[in-house]
Amino acid sequence: MSFFASGPSRREISTFRLSQEALARLRQLLLKKSAGTLTDDEADELDGCVHLDRLLLLIRSRALEQPASLGA
């Protein structure tokens, strides 16, 4: 949230990636899902991660579509 609140440029938005900690947690959740040991709360967390990933993909693609004169 703080990244987007800082008013990043189009270029910064297009190269934004989740933190290593967030990626590690996502891997952990995916492993638990594969093993069949995911709790209901963890399943909700994983669903939230999927929604966040889709939202970030949309934001990145929109940032790349804008003319270079806007938000560069």
mmCIF file as gemmi writes it, N, C-alpha and C atoms, coordinates in Angstrom:
data_model
loop_
_atom_site.group_PDB
_atom_site.id
_atom_site.type_symbol
_atom_site.label_atom_id
_atom_site.label_alt_id
_atom_site.label_comp_id
_atom_site.label_asym_id
_atom_site.label_entity_id
_atom_site.label_seq_id
_atom_site.pdbx_PDB_ins_code
_atom_site.Cartn_x
_atom_site.Cartn_y
_atom_site.Cartn_z
_atom_site.occupancy
_atom_site.B_iso_or_equiv
_atom_site.pdbx_formal_charge
_atom_site.auth_seq_id
_atom_site.auth_asym_id
_atom_site.pdbx_PDB_model_num
ATOM 1 N N . MET Axp A 1 ? 0.818 -1.184 0 1 0 ? 1 A 1
ATOM 2 C CA . MET Axp A 1 ? 0 0 0 1 0 ? 1 A 1
ATOM 3 C C . MET Axp A 1 ? 0.868 1.256 0 1 0 ? 1 A 1
ATOM 4 N N . SER Axp A 2 ? 1.927 1.231 0.787 1 0 ? 2 A 1
ATOM 5 C CA . SER Axp A 2 ? 2.771 2.427 0.87 1 0 ? 2 A 1
ATOM 6 C C . SER Axp A 2 ? 3.43 2.737 -0.47 1 0 ? 2 A 1
ATOM 7 N N . PHE Axp A 3 ? 3.725 1.687 -1.246 1 0 ? 3 A 1
ATOM 8 C CA . PHE Axp A 3 ? 4.318 1.906 -2.573 1 0 ? 3 A 1
ATOM 9 C C . PHE Axp A 3 ? 3.372 2.734 -3.436 1 0 ? 3 A 1
ATOM 10 N N . PHE Axp A 4 ? 2.125 2.335 -3.529 1 0 ? 4 A 1
ATOM 11 C CA . PHE Axp A 4 ? 1.167 3.043 -4.375 1 0 ? 4 A 1
ATOM 12 C C . PHE Axp A 4 ? 0.805 4.404 -3.798 1 0 ? 4 A 1
ATOM 13 N N . ALA Axp A 5 ? 0.809 4.538 -2.486 1 0 ? 5 A 1
ATOM 14 C CA . ALA Axp A 5 ? 0.514 5.817 -1.854 1 0 ? 5 A 1
ATOM 15 C C . ALA Axp A 5 ? 1.627 6.841 -2.089 1 0 ? 5 A 1
ATOM 16 N N . SER Axp A 6 ? 2.823 6.366 -2.438 1 0 ? 6 A 1
ATOM 17 C CA . SER Axp A 6 ? 3.947 7.277 -2.653 1 0 ? 6 A 1
ATOM 18 C C . SER Axp A 6 ? 3.906 7.972 -4.01 1 0 ? 6 A 1
ATOM 19 N N . GLY Axp A 7 ? 2.932 7.623 -4.853 1 0 ? 7 A 1
ATOM 20 C CA . GLY Axp A 7 ? 2.804 8.248 -6.171 1 0 ? 7 A 1
ATOM 21 C C . GLY Axp A 7 ? 3.889 7.806 -7.134 1 0 ? 7 A 1
ATOM 22 N N . PRO Axp A 8 ? 4.059 6.497 -7.317 1 0 ? 8 A 1
ATOM 23 C CA . PRO Axp A 8 ? 5.122 6.006 -8.195 1 0 ? 8 A 1
ATOM 24 C C . PRO Axp A 8 ? 4.896 6.379 -9.658 1 0 ? 8 A 1
ATOM 25 N N . SER Axp A 9 ? 5.986 6.41 -10.414 1 0 ? 9 A 1
ATOM 26 C CA . SER Axp A 9 ? 5.903 6.685 -11.849 1 0 ? 9 A 1
ATOM 27 C C . SER Axp A 9 ? 5.37 5.455 -12.588 1 0 ? 9 A 1
ATOM 28 N N . ARG Axp A 10 ? 5.025 5.641 -13.858 1 0 ? 10 A 1
ATOM 29 C CA . ARG Axp A 10 ? 4.577 4.504 -14.684 1 0 ? 10 A 1
ATOM 30 C C . ARG Axp A 10 ? 5.637 3.419 -14.708 1 0 ? 10 A 1
ATOM 31 N N . ARG Axp A 11 ? 6.884 3.827 -14.85 1 0 ? 11 A 1
ATOM 32 C CA . ARG Axp A 11 ? 7.986 2.859 -14.909 1 0 ? 11 A 1
ATOM 33 C C . ARG Axp A 11 ? 8.112 2.089 -13.6 1 0 ? 11 A 1
ATOM 34 N N . GLU Axp A 12 ? 8.015 2.783 -12.479 1 0 ? 12 A 1
ATOM 35 C CA . GLU Axp A 12 ? 8.089 2.111 -11.179 1 0 ? 12 A 1
ATOM 36 C C . GLU Axp A 12 ? 6.923 1.14 -10.992 1 0 ? 12 A 1
ATOM 37 N N . ILE Axp A 13 ? 5.754 1.535 -11.432 1 0 ? 13 A 1
ATOM 38 C CA . ILE Axp A 13 ? 4.587 0.652 -11.336 1 0 ? 13 A 1
ATOM 39 C C . ILE Axp A 13 ? 4.787 -0.582 -12.207 1 0 ? 13 A 1
ATOM 40 N N . SER Axp A 14 ? 5.281 -0.379 -13.419 1 0 ? 14 A 1
ATOM 41 C CA . SER Axp A 14 ? 5.421 -1.51 -14.347 1 0 ? 14 A 1
ATOM 42 C C . SER Axp A 14 ? 6.467 -2.523 -13.888 1 0 ? 14 A 1
ATOM 43 N N . THR Axp A 15 ? 7.387 -2.101 -13.027 1 0 ? 15 A 1
ATOM 44 C CA . THR Axp A 15 ? 8.425 -3.023 -12.547 1 0 ? 15 A 1
ATOM 45 C C . THR Axp A 15 ? 8.199 -3.459 -11.095 1 0 ? 15 A 1
ATOM 46 N N . PHE Axp A 16 ? 7.088 -3.046 -10.499 1 0 ? 16 A 1
ATOM 47 C CA . PHE Axp A 16 ? 6.804 -3.399 -9.109 1 0 ? 16 A 1
ATOM 48 C C . PHE Axp A 16 ? 6.682 -4.909 -8.952 1 0 ? 16 A 1
ATOM 49 N N . ARG Axp A 17 ? 7.275 -5.424 -7.895 1 0 ? 17 A 1
ATOM 50 C CA . ARG Axp A 17 ? 7.184 -6.852 -7.572 1 0 ? 17 A 1
ATOM 51 C C . ARG Axp A 17 ? 6.914 -7 -6.078 1 0 ? 17 A 1
ATOM 52 N N . LEU Axp A 18 ? 6.303 -8.091 -5.71 1 0 ? 18 A 1
ATOM 53 C CA . LEU Axp A 18 ? 6.06 -8.37 -4.299 1 0 ? 18 A 1
ATOM 54 C C . LEU Axp A 18 ? 7.376 -8.595 -3.573 1 0 ? 18 A 1
ATOM 55 N N . SER Axp A 19 ? 7.358 -8.355 -2.278 1 0 ? 19 A 1
ATOM 56 C CA . SER Axp A 19 ? 8.559 -8.554 -1.474 1 0 ? 19 A 1
ATOM 57 C C . SER Axp A 19 ? 8.927 -10.035 -1.404 1 0 ? 19 A 1
ATOM 58 N N . GLN Axp A 20 ? 10.159 -10.298 -1.043 1 0 ? 20 A 1
ATOM 59 C CA . GLN Axp A 20 ? 10.611 -11.686 -0.887 1 0 ? 20 A 1
ATOM 60 C C . GLN Axp A 20 ? 9.799 -12.399 0.197 1 0 ? 20 A 1
ATOM 61 N N . GLU Axp A 21 ? 9.428 -11.682 1.246 1 0 ? 21 A 1
ATOM 62 C CA . GLU Axp A 21 ? 8.632 -12.268 2.32 1 0 ? 21 A 1
ATOM 63 C C . GLU Axp A 21 ? 7.25 -12.68 1.813 1 0 ? 21 A 1
ATOM 64 N N . ALA Axp A 22 ? 6.644 -11.817 1.01 1 0 ? 22 A 1
ATOM 65 C CA . ALA Axp A 22 ? 5.323 -12.125 0.46 1 0 ? 22 A 1
ATOM 66 C C . ALA Axp A 22 ? 5.395 -13.318 -0.487 1 0 ? 22 A 1
ATOM 67 N N . LEU Axp A 23 ? 6.445 -13.37 -1.297 1 0 ? 23 A 1
ATOM 68 C CA . LEU Axp A 23 ? 6.618 -14.507 -2.21 1 0 ? 23 A 1
ATOM 69 C C . LEU Axp A 23 ? 6.855 -15.806 -1.45 1 0 ? 23 A 1
ATOM 70 N N . ALA Axp A 24 ? 7.626 -15.729 -0.364 1 0 ? 24 A 1
ATOM 71 C CA . ALA Axp A 24 ? 7.881 -16.918 0.452 1 0 ? 24 A 1
ATOM 72 C C . ALA Axp A 24 ? 6.578 -17.425 1.068 1 0 ? 24 A 1
ATOM 73 N N . ARG Axp A 25 ? 5.741 -16.505 1.547 1 0 ? 25 A 1
ATOM 74 C CA . ARG Axp A 25 ? 4.456 -16.903 2.128 1 0 ? 25 A 1
ATOM 75 C C . ARG Axp A 25 ? 3.56 -17.525 1.067 1 0 ? 25 A 1
ATOM 76 N N . LEU Axp A 26 ? 3.559 -16.971 -0.118 1 0 ? 26 A 1
ATOM 77 C CA . LEU Axp A 26 ? 2.764 -17.523 -1.21 1 0 ? 26 A 1
ATOM 78 C C . LEU Axp A 26 ? 3.222 -18.93 -1.553 1 0 ? 26 A 1
ATOM 79 N N . ARG Axp A 27 ? 4.535 -19.14 -1.627 1 0 ? 27 A 1
ATOM 80 C CA . ARG Axp A 27 ? 5.069 -20.486 -1.894 1 0 ? 27 A 1
ATOM 81 C C . ARG Axp A 27 ? 4.628 -21.472 -0.812 1 0 ? 27 A 1
ATOM 82 N N . GLN Axp A 28 ? 4.68 -21.014 0.447 1 0 ? 28 A 1
ATOM 83 C CA . GLN Axp A 28 ? 4.274 -21.855 1.564 1 0 ? 28 A 1
ATOM 84 C C . GLN Axp A 28 ? 2.803 -22.265 1.432 1 0 ? 28 A 1
ATOM 85 N N . LEU Axp A 29 ? 1.962 -21.308 1.098 1 0 ? 29 A 1
ATOM 86 C CA . LEU Axp A 29 ? 0.54 -21.601 0.935 1 0 ? 29 A 1
ATOM 87 C C . LEU Axp A 29 ? 0.298 -22.561 -0.222 1 0 ? 29 A 1
ATOM 88 N N . LEU Axp A 30 ? 1.018 -22.373 -1.322 1 0 ? 30 A 1
ATOM 89 C CA . LEU Axp A 30 ? 0.852 -23.262 -2.478 1 0 ? 30 A 1
ATOM 90 C C . LEU Axp A 30 ? 1.311 -24.684 -2.154 1 0 ? 30 A 1
ATOM 91 N N . LEU Axp A 31 ? 2.39 -24.808 -1.402 1 0 ? 31 A 1
ATOM 92 C CA . LEU Axp A 31 ? 2.859 -26.132 -0.986 1 0 ? 31 A 1
ATOM 93 C C . LEU Axp A 31 ? 1.838 -26.82 -0.087 1 0 ? 31 A 1
ATOM 94 N N . LYS Axp A 32 ? 1.274 -26.063 0.838 1 0 ? 32 A 1
ATOM 95 C CA . LYS Axp A 32 ? 0.255 -26.632 1.721 1 0 ? 32 A 1
ATOM 96 C C . LYS Axp A 32 ? -0.992 -27.037 0.935 1 0 ? 32 A 1
ATOM 97 N N . LYS Axp A 33 ? -1.33 -26.253 -0.062 1 0 ? 33 A 1
ATOM 98 C CA . LYS Axp A 33 ? -2.492 -26.609 -0.895 1 0 ? 33 A 1
ATOM 99 C C . LYS Axp A 33 ? -2.22 -27.909 -1.64 1 0 ? 33 A 1
ATOM 100 N N . SER Axp A 34 ? -1.015 -28.018 -2.202 1 0 ? 34 A 1
ATOM 101 C CA . SER Axp A 34 ? -0.641 -29.245 -2.92 1 0 ? 34 A 1
ATOM 102 C C . SER Axp A 34 ? -0.648 -30.461 -2.009 1 0 ? 34 A 1
ATOM 103 N N . ALA Axp A 35 ? -0.251 -30.263 -0.756 1 0 ? 35 A 1
ATOM 104 C CA . ALA Axp A 35 ? -0.194 -31.358 0.211 1 0 ? 35 A 1
ATOM 105 C C . ALA Axp A 35 ? -1.56 -31.652 0.826 1 0 ? 35 A 1
ATOM 106 N N . GLY Axp A 36 ? -2.532 -30.772 0.564 1 0 ? 36 A 1
ATOM 107 C CA . GLY Axp A 36 ? -3.866 -30.969 1.121 1 0 ? 36 A 1
ATOM 108 C C . GLY Axp A 36 ? -3.964 -30.594 2.589 1 0 ? 36 A 1
ATOM 109 N N . THR Axp A 37 ? -3.061 -29.736 3.061 1 0 ? 37 A 1
ATOM 110 C CA . THR Axp A 37 ? -3.049 -29.363 4.478 1 0 ? 37 A 1
ATOM 111 C C . THR Axp A 37 ? -3.404 -27.9 4.708 1 0 ? 37 A 1
ATOM 112 N N . LEU Axp A 38 ? -3.977 -27.26 3.713 1 0 ? 38 A 1
ATOM 113 C CA . LEU Axp A 38 ? -4.337 -25.845 3.809 1 0 ? 38 A 1
ATOM 114 C C . LEU Axp A 38 ? -5.576 -25.687 4.691 1 0 ? 38 A 1
ATOM 115 N N . THR Axp A 39 ? -5.507 -24.801 5.666 1 0 ? 39 A 1
ATOM 116 C CA . THR Axp A 39 ? -6.682 -24.524 6.503 1 0 ? 39 A 1
ATOM 117 C C . THR Axp A 39 ? -7.633 -23.594 5.75 1 0 ? 39 A 1
ATOM 118 N N . ASP Axp A 40 ? -8.821 -23.435 6.279 1 0 ? 40 A 1
ATOM 119 C CA . ASP Axp A 40 ? -9.791 -22.528 5.652 1 0 ? 40 A 1
ATOM 120 C C . ASP Axp A 40 ? -9.265 -21.092 5.628 1 0 ? 40 A 1
ATOM 121 N N . ASP Axp A 41 ? -8.65 -20.666 6.735 1 0 ? 41 A 1
ATOM 122 C CA . ASP Axp A 41 ? -8.085 -19.312 6.781 1 0 ? 41 A 1
ATOM 123 C C . ASP Axp A 41 ? -6.965 -19.15 5.756 1 0 ? 41 A 1
ATOM 124 N N . GLU Axp A 42 ? -6.136 -20.166 5.628 1 0 ? 42 A 1
ATOM 125 C CA . GLU Axp A 42 ? -5.046 -20.114 4.649 1 0 ? 42 A 1
ATOM 126 C C . GLU Axp A 42 ? -5.587 -20.123 3.226 1 0 ? 42 A 1
ATOM 127 N N . ALA Axp A 43 ? -6.67 -20.851 2.997 1 0 ? 43 A 1
ATOM 128 C CA . ALA Axp A 43 ? -7.297 -20.872 1.674 1 0 ? 43 A 1
ATOM 129 C C . ALA Axp A 43 ? -7.824 -19.471 1.331 1 0 ? 43 A 1
ATOM 130 N N . ASP Axp A 44 ? -8.397 -18.805 2.318 1 0 ? 44 A 1
ATOM 131 C CA . ASP Axp A 44 ? -8.863 -17.427 2.104 1 0 ? 44 A 1
ATOM 132 C C . ASP Axp A 44 ? -7.681 -16.504 1.8 1 0 ? 44 A 1
ATOM 133 N N . GLU Axp A 45 ? -6.582 -16.703 2.525 1 0 ? 45 A 1
ATOM 134 C CA . GLU Axp A 45 ? -5.384 -15.892 2.293 1 0 ? 45 A 1
ATOM 135 C C . GLU Axp A 45 ? -4.842 -16.128 0.881 1 0 ? 45 A 1
ATOM 136 N N . LEU Axp A 46 ? -4.823 -17.369 0.459 1 0 ? 46 A 1
ATOM 137 C CA . LEU Axp A 46 ? -4.35 -17.702 -0.888 1 0 ? 46 A 1
ATOM 138 C C . LEU Axp A 46 ? -5.26 -17.087 -1.946 1 0 ? 46 A 1
ATOM 139 N N . ASP Axp A 47 ? -6.56 -17.136 -1.731 1 0 ? 47 A 1
ATOM 140 C CA . ASP Axp A 47 ? -7.496 -16.503 -2.661 1 0 ? 47 A 1
ATOM 141 C C . ASP Axp A 47 ? -7.229 -15.001 -2.753 1 0 ? 47 A 1
ATOM 142 N N . GLY Axp A 48 ? -6.951 -14.383 -1.612 1 0 ? 48 A 1
ATOM 143 C CA . GLY Axp A 48 ? -6.624 -12.961 -1.605 1 0 ? 48 A 1
ATOM 144 C C . GLY Axp A 48 ? -5.365 -12.676 -2.4 1 0 ? 48 A 1
ATOM 145 N N . CYS Axp A 49 ? -4.387 -13.566 -2.307 1 0 ? 49 A 1
ATOM 146 C CA . CYS Axp A 49 ? -3.142 -13.413 -3.073 1 0 ? 49 A 1
ATOM 147 C C . CYS Axp A 49 ? -3.407 -13.498 -4.573 1 0 ? 49 A 1
ATOM 148 N N . VAL Axp A 50 ? -4.285 -14.407 -4.958 1 0 ? 50 A 1
ATOM 149 C CA . VAL Axp A 50 ? -4.637 -14.554 -6.371 1 0 ? 50 A 1
ATOM 150 C C . VAL Axp A 50 ? -5.314 -13.274 -6.869 1 0 ? 50 A 1
ATOM 151 N N . HIS Axp A 51 ? -6.222 -12.736 -6.082 1 0 ? 51 A 1
ATOM 152 C CA . HIS Axp A 51 ? -6.899 -11.488 -6.468 1 0 ? 51 A 1
ATOM 153 C C . HIS Axp A 51 ? -5.898 -10.342 -6.556 1 0 ? 51 A 1
ATOM 154 N N . LEU Axp A 52 ? -4.98 -10.271 -5.603 1 0 ? 52 A 1
ATOM 155 C CA . LEU Axp A 52 ? -3.955 -9.232 -5.622 1 0 ? 52 A 1
ATOM 156 C C . LEU Axp A 52 ? -3.08 -9.355 -6.867 1 0 ? 52 A 1
ATOM 157 N N . ASP Axp A 53 ? -2.703 -10.569 -7.218 1 0 ? 53 A 1
ATOM 158 C CA . ASP Axp A 53 ? -1.882 -10.782 -8.407 1 0 ? 53 A 1
ATOM 159 C C . ASP Axp A 53 ? -2.602 -10.306 -9.662 1 0 ? 53 A 1
ATOM 160 N N . ARG Axp A 54 ? -3.876 -10.606 -9.778 1 0 ? 54 A 1
ATOM 161 C CA . ARG Axp A 54 ? -4.661 -10.158 -10.941 1 0 ? 54 A 1
ATOM 162 C C . ARG Axp A 54 ? -4.772 -8.645 -10.985 1 0 ? 54 A 1
ATOM 163 N N . LEU Axp A 55 ? -4.966 -8.033 -9.819 1 0 ? 55 A 1
ATOM 164 C CA . LEU Axp A 55 ? -5.054 -6.582 -9.749 1 0 ? 55 A 1
ATOM 165 C C . LEU Axp A 55 ? -3.729 -5.939 -10.144 1 0 ? 55 A 1
ATOM 166 N N . LEU Axp A 56 ? -2.626 -6.465 -9.642 1 0 ? 56 A 1
ATOM 167 C CA . LEU Axp A 56 ? -1.312 -5.926 -9.992 1 0 ? 56 A 1
ATOM 168 C C . LEU Axp A 56 ? -1.031 -6.073 -11.487 1 0 ? 56 A 1
ATOM 169 N N . LEU Axp A 57 ? -1.435 -7.187 -12.068 1 0 ? 57 A 1
ATOM 170 C CA . LEU Axp A 57 ? -1.261 -7.386 -13.507 1 0 ? 57 A 1
ATOM 171 C C . LEU Axp A 57 ? -2.028 -6.326 -14.286 1 0 ? 57 A 1
ATOM 172 N N . LEU Axp A 58 ? -3.248 -6.05 -13.881 1 0 ? 58 A 1
ATOM 173 C CA . LEU Axp A 58 ? -4.06 -5.03 -14.539 1 0 ? 58 A 1
ATOM 174 C C . LEU Axp A 58 ? -3.434 -3.649 -14.377 1 0 ? 58 A 1
ATOM 175 N N . ILE Axp A 59 ? -2.994 -3.324 -13.175 1 0 ? 59 A 1
ATOM 176 C CA . ILE Axp A 59 ? -2.374 -2.022 -12.928 1 0 ? 59 A 1
ATOM 177 C C . ILE Axp A 59 ? -1.118 -1.86 -13.767 1 0 ? 59 A 1
ATOM 178 N N . ARG Axp A 60 ? -0.268 -2.907 -13.806 1 0 ? 60 A 1
ATOM 179 C CA . ARG Axp A 60 ? 0.964 -2.831 -14.601 1 0 ? 60 A 1
ATOM 180 C C . ARG Axp A 60 ? 0.651 -2.634 -16.08 1 0 ? 60 A 1
ATOM 181 N N . SER Axp A 61 ? -0.316 -3.375 -16.588 1 0 ? 61 A 1
ATOM 182 C CA . SER Axp A 61 ? -0.629 -3.263 -18.013 1 0 ? 61 A 1
ATOM 183 C C . SER Axp A 61 ? -1.187 -1.882 -18.343 1 0 ? 61 A 1
ATOM 184 N N . ARG Axp A 62 ? -2.003 -1.312 -17.458 1 0 ? 62 A 1
ATOM 185 C CA . ARG Axp A 62 ? -2.538 0.023 -17.693 1 0 ? 62 A 1
ATOM 186 C C . ARG Axp A 62 ? -1.41 1.063 -17.652 1 0 ? 62 A 1
ATOM 187 N N . ALA Axp A 63 ? -0.464 0.887 -16.742 1 0 ? 63 A 1
ATOM 188 C CA . ALA Axp A 63 ? 0.653 1.825 -16.638 1 0 ? 63 A 1
ATOM 189 C C . ALA Axp A 63 ? 1.481 1.811 -17.916 1 0 ? 63 A 1
ATOM 190 N N . LEU Axp A 64 ? 1.629 0.645 -18.524 1 0 ? 64 A 1
ATOM 191 C CA . LEU Axp A 64 ? 2.405 0.539 -19.752 1 0 ? 64 A 1
ATOM 192 C C . LEU Axp A 64 ? 1.659 1.069 -20.964 1 0 ? 64 A 1
ATOM 193 N N . GLU Axp A 65 ? 0.323 1.08 -20.904 1 0 ? 65 A 1
ATOM 194 C CA . GLU Axp A 65 ? -0.475 1.557 -22.039 1 0 ? 65 A 1
ATOM 195 C C . GLU Axp A 65 ? -0.519 3.077 -22.146 1 0 ? 65 A 1
ATOM 196 N N . GLN Axp A 66 ? -0.331 3.777 -21.031 1 0 ? 66 A 1
ATOM 197 C CA . GLN Axp A 66 ? -0.439 5.244 -21.038 1 0 ? 66 A 1
ATOM 198 C C . GLN Axp A 66 ? 0.679 5.871 -21.847 1 0 ? 66 A 1
ATOM 199 N N . PRO Axp A 67 ? 0.378 6.993 -22.502 1 0 ? 67 A 1
ATOM 200 C CA . PRO Axp A 67 ? 1.426 7.704 -23.237 1 0 ? 67 A 1
ATOM 201 C C . PRO Axp A 67 ? 2.572 8.099 -22.316 1 0 ? 67 A 1
ATOM 202 N N . ALA Axp A 68 ? 3.761 8.146 -22.859 1 0 ? 68 A 1
ATOM 203 C CA . ALA Axp A 68 ? 4.963 8.438 -22.065 1 0 ? 68 A 1
ATOM 204 C C . ALA Axp A 68 ? 4.893 9.793 -21.373 1 0 ? 68 A 1
ATOM 205 N N . SER Axp A 69 ? 4.128 10.724 -21.9 1 0 ? 69 A 1
ATOM 206 C CA . SER Axp A 69 ? 4.063 12.059 -21.297 1 0 ? 69 A 1
ATOM 207 C C . SER Axp A 69 ? 3.267 12.068 -19.988 1 0 ? 69 A 1
ATOM 208 N N . LEU Axp A 70 ? 2.499 11.024 -19.713 1 0 ? 70 A 1
ATOM 209 C CA . LEU Axp A 70 ? 1.705 10.983 -18.496 1 0 ? 70 A 1
ATOM 210 C C . LEU Axp A 70 ? 2.405 10.157 -17.434 1 0 ? 70 A 1
ATOM 211 N N . GLY Axp A 71 ? 2.656 10.712 -16.287 1 0 ? 71 A 1
ATOM 212 C CA . GLY Axp A 71 ? 3.178 9.988 -15.142 1 0 ? 71 A 1
ATOM 213 C C . GLY Axp A 71 ? 4.54 9.388 -15.325 1 0 ? 71 A 1
ATOM 214 N N . ALA Axp A 72 ? 5.35 9.889 -16.239 1 0 ? 72 A 1
ATOM 215 C CA . ALA Axp A 72 ? 6.676 9.345 -16.479 1 0 ? 72 A 1
ATOM 216 C C . ALA Axp A 72 ? 7.545 9.676 -15.342 1 0 ? 72 A 1
